[in-house]
Amino acid sequence: MRPVVCPSCGKKSIFHYTDAYVLRKPVLKPNGKLDLVEFDTNEYDGSFFECLECGRRPSEGELVQAAA
């Protein structure tokens, strides 16, 4: 696998964001403290790639070209 880099700055700080919310159920651990167990994740239509270095939001196609 090849690393994906930002087409603008060339850094490997690309992340994918998905608008979603996670439902978690509270459970009691043996030590008497609460813990949250993931129950379900509901995603929305909005998702994007973003470079943490320069802030650019490249498209998937741009990322593929930059990795080639």
Secondary structure, DSSP 8 states (H G I E B T S, - for coil): ------TTT--S-EEEEEEEEEEEEEEE-TTS-EEEEEEEEEEEEEEEEEETTT-----HHHHHHHH-
